[in-house]
Amino acid sequence: MTFEPRILVFACNWCAYAAADLAGTARIQYPTTVRLVRVMCSGMVHPDLIAEAFQYGADGVLLMGCHLGECHYQDGNQKAKARMAVVEELLELLGLEPDRFRLVWCSSAEADRFVNIVRDMTQTVRNFGPSPYRRDPPGRAAGREVLECQSP
């Protein structure tokens, strides 16, 4: 069975989340192991939250916000960008490859860009293999259900 990475996307409500919604409306497919968390602004995502996502088993994390200069809250994406040095240090402390995390910009009209970003991230993380922090719930193995036979 092929490893399918779990990618967590913190998506700005006004841009990236809207782009994901547009991709869904347009029936543009992207990996089913991608999970979206809608946040009001990329600037609201603290580096600790990103580290926690990895500690709870995400194989990769994307922080997607509005293009620079287009933030609904004026400078939220600038705050997110300024925090990236802290995120890089946290990843190093966790012993994770820096490319397991990305900060990217995506407008509400860029459904294709959104899909290309998550597909590319999925492939990059697939090449790294599972996160050392990944936990599969009981009854599941590497993202796939394990069927158990029960006697009558």
Order of alpha helices (4+ residues) and beta strands (2+ residues): beta-alpha-beta-alpha-beta-alpha-alpha-beta-alpha-beta-beta
